[in-house]
Amino acid sequence: MKKIFLIIIIFLMTGCGGEKNSGDVSSPRHSRIITVGIDEFAPFGFTDASGDIVGFDVDLAKEAARRLGVELEFRIIDWNSKEAEISSGNVDMIWNGCDIIDDYKRYMIFSRPYMSNRQILLVKKGNPQEIHSAGDLAGKIVATQAGSNSETYIDEDDNLRKSFAAFKTYLHINDGFKGLRDGIYDALIIDEIAARYEIYKNPEAFETVGAQIGSGTEFGIGFRKGNTQLRDKVQKVFDDMIKDGTAKKISEEWFGADLIKSGR
């Protein structure tokens, strides 16, 4: 009886071990659910007034999942904690306006770039601080999102950072907009597409400054390092979405223009 009991225990233990979602869409051992990490980062992925998760990247991810025959679970994460989230397996992908930069490549592999990005300055409507270039940020309170490409750039430019009266970070982009609106910050360094989307929604609150901060980057889909199988499967269906015009249609629905990069 002891021997039979031991065999049953071993069977149960090995069986339970296969329940964890590995992110491998070909594996029969899990329920074919892929977890996507997103931040509250409109228009890419965010919670709307009804409590639904919506956005440009959300729509792209949903269509890719439909073609793969898998279900998606969107999980709101702090952008500053994305390394821990994806390295631990808490999320399988990060698809939310994620810049392809060397710092992120330490712990993620990426799809091919699908959109260009650059960091610009966002100020209050009327530009009361008269900020027109990076040089005008001297003596100002400047903020950006924690864990973002902008924070990395400022941390690496010691002279620019020292010129600020203060450099602040916030967890979620809406905290940045509120801080700027309330006068806590004088300027935000922010992704241009996110800034222009916010201006579209609140034209009386903000305006952009034409100056670019740092070099331009590109957006990609991030995957746990080593998970080439999932990346390649997603890349294939995403390439098909570009080829048949589906990605273009989704871009036009959100931005009124085709912003998808089609080059390989």
Contacts in CASP RR format, 6 or more apart in sequence:
PFRMAT RR
TARGET T0000
AUTHOR 0000-0000-0000
METHOD contacts of the structure
MODEL  1
MKKIFLIIIIFLMTGCGGEKNSGDVSSPRHSRIITVGIDEFAPFGFTDAS
GDIVGFDVDLAKEAARRLGVELEFRIIDWNSKEAEISSGNVDMIWNGCDI
IDDYKRYMIFSRPYMSNRQILLVKKGNPQEIHSAGDLAGKIVATQAGSNS
ETYIDEDDNLRKSFAAFKTYLHINDGFKGLRDGIYDALIIDEIAARYEIY
KNPEAFETVGAQIGSGTEFGIGFRKGNTQLRDKVQKVFDDMIKDGTAKKI
SEEWFGADLIKSGR
18 29 0 8 1.000
18 30 0 8 1.000
19 29 0 8 1.000
19 30 0 8 1.000
20 30 0 8 1.000
21 30 0 8 1.000
21 31 0 8 1.000
21 33 0 8 1.000
21 34 0 8 1.000
21 35 0 8 1.000
21 92 0 8 1.000
22 29 0 8 1.000
22 30 0 8 1.000
23 30 0 8 1.000
23 34 0 8 1.000
23 35 0 8 1.000
23 92 0 8 1.000
23 227 0 8 1.000
23 230 0 8 1.000
24 30 0 8 1.000
24 227 0 8 1.000
24 229 0 8 1.000
24 230 0 8 1.000
25 32 0 8 1.000
25 34 0 8 1.000
25 68 0 8 1.000
25 69 0 8 1.000
25 70 0 8 1.000
25 229 0 8 1.000
25 230 0 8 1.000
25 233 0 8 1.000
26 229 0 8 1.000
26 233 0 8 1.000
31 71 0 8 1.000
32 69 0 8 1.000
32 70 0 8 1.000
32 71 0 8 1.000
33 70 0 8 1.000
33 71 0 8 1.000
33 72 0 8 1.000
33 73 0 8 1.000
34 65 0 8 1.000
34 70 0 8 1.000
34 71 0 8 1.000
34 72 0 8 1.000
34 73 0 8 1.000
34 92 0 8 1.000
34 93 0 8 1.000
34 230 0 8 1.000
35 72 0 8 1.000
35 73 0 8 1.000
35 74 0 8 1.000
35 75 0 8 1.000
35 90 0 8 1.000
35 91 0 8 1.000
35 92 0 8 1.000
35 93 0 8 1.000
36 61 0 8 1.000
36 72 0 8 1.000
36 73 0 8 1.000
36 74 0 8 1.000
36 75 0 8 1.000
36 91 0 8 1.000
36 92 0 8 1.000
36 93 0 8 1.000
36 94 0 8 1.000
36 95 0 8 1.000
36 96 0 8 1.000
37 74 0 8 1.000
37 75 0 8 1.000
37 76 0 8 1.000
37 77 0 8 1.000
37 82 0 8 1.000
37 85 0 8 1.000
37 86 0 8 1.000
37 91 0 8 1.000
37 93 0 8 1.000
37 94 0 8 1.000
37 95 0 8 1.000
37 96 0 8 1.000
38 44 0 8 1.000
38 45 0 8 1.000
38 46 0 8 1.000
38 53 0 8 1.000
38 57 0 8 1.000
38 58 0 8 1.000
38 74 0 8 1.000
38 75 0 8 1.000
38 76 0 8 1.000
38 77 0 8 1.000
38 94 0 8 1.000
38 95 0 8 1.000
38 96 0 8 1.000
39 45 0 8 1.000
39 76 0 8 1.000
39 77 0 8 1.000
39 78 0 8 1.000
39 79 0 8 1.000
39 96 0 8 1.000
39 172 0 8 1.000
39 173 0 8 1.000
40 46 0 8 1.000
40 47 0 8 1.000
40 76 0 8 1.000
40 172 0 8 1.000
40 173 0 8 1.000
40 174 0 8 1.000
41 79 0 8 1.000
41 96 0 8 1.000
41 97 0 8 1.000
41 172 0 8 1.000
41 173 0 8 1.000
41 194 0 8 1.000
42 55 0 8 1.000
42 173 0 8 1.000
42 194 0 8 1.000
42 197 0 8 1.000
42 198 0 8 1.000
43 55 0 8 1.000
43 56 0 8 1.000
43 193 0 8 1.000
43 194 0 8 1.000
43 197 0 8 1.000
43 254 0 8 1.000
43 255 0 8 1.000
44 55 0 8 1.000
44 56 0 8 1.000
44 57 0 8 1.000
44 58 0 8 1.000
44 96 0 8 1.000
44 97 0 8 1.000
44 193 0 8 1.000
44 194 0 8 1.000
45 53 0 8 1.000
45 54 0 8 1.000
45 55 0 8 1.000
45 56 0 8 1.000
45 57 0 8 1.000
45 58 0 8 1.000
45 96 0 8 1.000
46 53 0 8 1.000
46 54 0 8 1.000
46 55 0 8 1.000
47 53 0 8 1.000
47 54 0 8 1.000
47 76 0 8 1.000
48 54 0 8 1.000
53 74 0 8 1.000
53 76 0 8 1.000
55 254 0 8 1.000
56 250 0 8 1.000
56 251 0 8 1.000
56 254 0 8 1.000
56 255 0 8 1.000
57 95 0 8 1.000
57 96 0 8 1.000
57 97 0 8 1.000
58 74 0 8 1.000
59 250 0 8 1.000
59 253 0 8 1.000
59 254 0 8 1.000
60 95 0 8 1.000
60 238 0 8 1.000
60 241 0 8 1.000
60 247 0 8 1.000
60 250 0 8 1.000
61 72 0 8 1.000
61 74 0 8 1.000
61 93 0 8 1.000
61 95 0 8 1.000
62 72 0 8 1.000
63 241 0 8 1.000
63 246 0 8 1.000
63 250 0 8 1.000
64 234 0 8 1.000
64 237 0 8 1.000
64 238 0 8 1.000
64 241 0 8 1.000
65 71 0 8 1.000
65 72 0 8 1.000
67 237 0 8 1.000
67 240 0 8 1.000
67 241 0 8 1.000
68 233 0 8 1.000
68 234 0 8 1.000
68 237 0 8 1.000
75 85 0 8 1.000
75 90 0 8 1.000
75 91 0 8 1.000
77 85 0 8 1.000
77 90 0 8 1.000
77 91 0 8 1.000
77 94 0 8 1.000
78 146 0 8 1.000
78 171 0 8 1.000
78 172 0 8 1.000
79 145 0 8 1.000
79 146 0 8 1.000
79 147 0 8 1.000
79 148 0 8 1.000
79 171 0 8 1.000
79 172 0 8 1.000
80 146 0 8 1.000
80 147 0 8 1.000
80 169 0 8 1.000
80 171 0 8 1.000
82 94 0 8 1.000
82 98 0 8 1.000
82 147 0 8 1.000
83 106 0 8 1.000
83 107 0 8 1.000
84 90 0 8 1.000
85 91 0 8 1.000
85 94 0 8 1.000
86 92 0 8 1.000
86 93 0 8 1.000
86 94 0 8 1.000
86 107 0 8 1.000
86 108 0 8 1.000
86 222 0 8 1.000
86 223 0 8 1.000
86 224 0 8 1.000
87 107 0 8 1.000
87 224 0 8 1.000
87 225 0 8 1.000
89 224 0 8 1.000
92 223 0 8 1.000
92 224 0 8 1.000
92 227 0 8 1.000
92 230 0 8 1.000
93 221 0 8 1.000
93 222 0 8 1.000
93 223 0 8 1.000
93 230 0 8 1.000
93 234 0 8 1.000
94 108 0 8 1.000
94 221 0 8 1.000
94 222 0 8 1.000
94 223 0 8 1.000
95 220 0 8 1.000
95 221 0 8 1.000
95 222 0 8 1.000
97 115 0 8 1.000
97 117 0 8 1.000
97 191 0 8 1.000
97 219 0 8 1.000
97 220 0 8 1.000
98 104 0 8 1.000
98 110 0 8 1.000
98 219 0 8 1.000
98 220 0 8 1.000
98 221 0 8 1.000
98 222 0 8 1.000
99 117 0 8 1.000
99 148 0 8 1.000
99 149 0 8 1.000
99 217 0 8 1.000
99 218 0 8 1.000
99 219 0 8 1.000
99 220 0 8 1.000
100 110 0 8 1.000
100 113 0 8 1.000
100 217 0 8 1.000
100 218 0 8 1.000
100 219 0 8 1.000
100 220 0 8 1.000
101 149 0 8 1.000
101 152 0 8 1.000
101 217 0 8 1.000
103 152 0 8 1.000
104 110 0 8 1.000
104 222 0 8 1.000
107 224 0 8 1.000
107 225 0 8 1.000
108 222 0 8 1.000
108 223 0 8 1.000
108 224 0 8 1.000
108 225 0 8 1.000
109 222 0 8 1.000
109 223 0 8 1.000
109 224 0 8 1.000
109 225 0 8 1.000
109 226 0 8 1.000
109 227 0 8 1.000
109 228 0 8 1.000
109 231 0 8 1.000
110 220 0 8 1.000
110 221 0 8 1.000
110 222 0 8 1.000
110 223 0 8 1.000
110 231 0 8 1.000
111 220 0 8 1.000
111 221 0 8 1.000
111 222 0 8 1.000
111 223 0 8 1.000
111 231 0 8 1.000
111 234 0 8 1.000
111 235 0 8 1.000
111 238 0 8 1.000
112 220 0 8 1.000
112 235 0 8 1.000
112 263 0 8 1.000
112 264 0 8 1.000
113 218 0 8 1.000
113 219 0 8 1.000
113 220 0 8 1.000
113 261 0 8 1.000
114 218 0 8 1.000
114 219 0 8 1.000
114 220 0 8 1.000
114 221 0 8 1.000
114 238 0 8 1.000
114 242 0 8 1.000
114 247 0 8 1.000
114 260 0 8 1.000
114 261 0 8 1.000
115 193 0 8 1.000
115 218 0 8 1.000
115 219 0 8 1.000
115 220 0 8 1.000
115 259 0 8 1.000
115 260 0 8 1.000
115 261 0 8 1.000
116 216 0 8 1.000
116 217 0 8 1.000
116 218 0 8 1.000
116 219 0 8 1.000
116 259 0 8 1.000
116 261 0 8 1.000
117 191 0 8 1.000
117 192 0 8 1.000
117 193 0 8 1.000
117 216 0 8 1.000
117 217 0 8 1.000
117 218 0 8 1.000
117 219 0 8 1.000
118 191 0 8 1.000
118 192 0 8 1.000
118 212 0 8 1.000
118 214 0 8 1.000
118 216 0 8 1.000
118 217 0 8 1.000
119 149 0 8 1.000
119 150 0 8 1.000
119 153 0 8 1.000
119 189 0 8 1.000
119 190 0 8 1.000
119 191 0 8 1.000
119 192 0 8 1.000
119 212 0 8 1.000
119 213 0 8 1.000
119 214 0 8 1.000
119 216 0 8 1.000
119 217 0 8 1.000
120 189 0 8 1.000
120 190 0 8 1.000
120 192 0 8 1.000
120 195 0 8 1.000
120 208 0 8 1.000
120 209 0 8 1.000
120 210 0 8 1.000
120 211 0 8 1.000
120 212 0 8 1.000
120 213 0 8 1.000
121 131 0 8 1.000
121 134 0 8 1.000
121 137 0 8 1.000
121 187 0 8 1.000
121 188 0 8 1.000
121 189 0 8 1.000
121 190 0 8 1.000
121 208 0 8 1.000
121 209 0 8 1.000
121 210 0 8 1.000
121 211 0 8 1.000
121 213 0 8 1.000
122 180 0 8 1.000
122 187 0 8 1.000
122 188 0 8 1.000
122 190 0 8 1.000
122 195 0 8 1.000
122 198 0 8 1.000
122 206 0 8 1.000
122 207 0 8 1.000
122 208 0 8 1.000
122 209 0 8 1.000
123 129 0 8 1.000
123 131 0 8 1.000
123 180 0 8 1.000
123 186 0 8 1.000
123 187 0 8 1.000
123 188 0 8 1.000
123 206 0 8 1.000
123 207 0 8 1.000
123 208 0 8 1.000
123 209 0 8 1.000
124 180 0 8 1.000
124 181 0 8 1.000
124 183 0 8 1.000
124 205 0 8 1.000
124 206 0 8 1.000
124 207 0 8 1.000
125 203 0 8 1.000
125 204 0 8 1.000
125 205 0 8 1.000
125 206 0 8 1.000
125 207 0 8 1.000
126 207 0 8 1.000
127 207 0 8 1.000
127 209 0 8 1.000
129 136 0 8 1.000
129 140 0 8 1.000
129 186 0 8 1.000
129 187 0 8 1.000
130 136 0 8 1.000
131 137 0 8 1.000
131 140 0 8 1.000
131 186 0 8 1.000
131 187 0 8 1.000
131 209 0 8 1.000
132 209 0 8 1.000
132 210 0 8 1.000
132 211 0 8 1.000
133 209 0 8 1.000
133 211 0 8 1.000
134 160 0 8 1.000
134 211 0 8 1.000
134 213 0 8 1.000
135 163 0 8 1.000
137 160 0 8 1.000
137 163 0 8 1.000
137 164 0 8 1.000
137 186 0 8 1.000
137 187 0 8 1.000
138 163 0 8 1.000
138 164 0 8 1.000
139 163 0 8 1.000
139 164 0 8 1.000
139 165 0 8 1.000
140 164 0 8 1.000
140 165 0 8 1.000
140 186 0 8 1.000
140 187 0 8 1.000
141 164 0 8 1.000
141 165 0 8 1.000
141 166 0 8 1.000
141 168 0 8 1.000
141 184 0 8 1.000
141 185 0 8 1.000
141 186 0 8 1.000
141 187 0 8 1.000
142 154 0 8 1.000
142 164 0 8 1.000
142 166 0 8 1.000
142 167 0 8 1.000
142 168 0 8 1.000
142 185 0 8 1.000
142 186 0 8 1.000
142 187 0 8 1.000
142 188 0 8 1.000
142 189 0 8 1.000
143 167 0 8 1.000
143 168 0 8 1.000
143 169 0 8 1.000
143 170 0 8 1.000
143 176 0 8 1.000
143 179 0 8 1.000
143 180 0 8 1.000
143 184 0 8 1.000
143 185 0 8 1.000
143 187 0 8 1.000
143 188 0 8 1.000
143 189 0 8 1.000
144 150 0 8 1.000
144 151 0 8 1.000
144 154 0 8 1.000
144 169 0 8 1.000
144 170 0 8 1.000
144 188 0 8 1.000
144 189 0 8 1.000
144 190 0 8 1.000
145 151 0 8 1.000
145 169 0 8 1.000
145 170 0 8 1.000
145 171 0 8 1.000
145 172 0 8 1.000
145 173 0 8 1.000
145 176 0 8 1.000
145 190 0 8 1.000
146 169 0 8 1.000
146 170 0 8 1.000
146 171 0 8 1.000
147 169 0 8 1.000
149 217 0 8 1.000
150 189 0 8 1.000
150 190 0 8 1.000
150 213 0 8 1.000
151 169 0 8 1.000
153 189 0 8 1.000
153 213 0 8 1.000
153 214 0 8 1.000
154 160 0 8 1.000
154 161 0 8 1.000
154 167 0 8 1.000
154 189 0 8 1.000
155 161 0 8 1.000
161 167 0 8 1.000
168 184 0 8 1.000
168 185 0 8 1.000
170 176 0 8 1.000
170 179 0 8 1.000
173 190 0 8 1.000
173 194 0 8 1.000
176 185 0 8 1.000
176 188 0 8 1.000
177 188 0 8 1.000
177 198 0 8 1.000
177 202 0 8 1.000
177 205 0 8 1.000
177 206 0 8 1.000
179 185 0 8 1.000
180 187 0 8 1.000
180 188 0 8 1.000
180 206 0 8 1.000
181 205 0 8 1.000
181 206 0 8 1.000
187 209 0 8 1.000
188 195 0 8 1.000
189 213 0 8 1.000
192 208 0 8 1.000
193 255 0 8 1.000
193 259 0 8 1.000
195 206 0 8 1.000
195 208 0 8 1.000
196 208 0 8 1.000
198 205 0 8 1.000
198 206 0 8 1.000
199 205 0 8 1.000
199 206 0 8 1.000
199 207 0 8 1.000
199 208 0 8 1.000
218 261 0 8 1.000
221 231 0 8 1.000
221 234 0 8 1.000
221 235 0 8 1.000
221 238 0 8 1.000
222 231 0 8 1.000
223 230 0 8 1.000
223 231 0 8 1.000
223 234 0 8 1.000
238 247 0 8 1.000
240 246 0 8 1.000
241 247 0 8 1.000
242 248 0 8 1.000
242 260 0 8 1.000
242 262 0 8 1.000
247 260 0 8 1.000
248 258 0 8 1.000
248 260 0 8 1.000
251 257 0 8 1.000
251 258 0 8 1.000
251 259 0 8 1.000
251 260 0 8 1.000
252 258 0 8 1.000
END
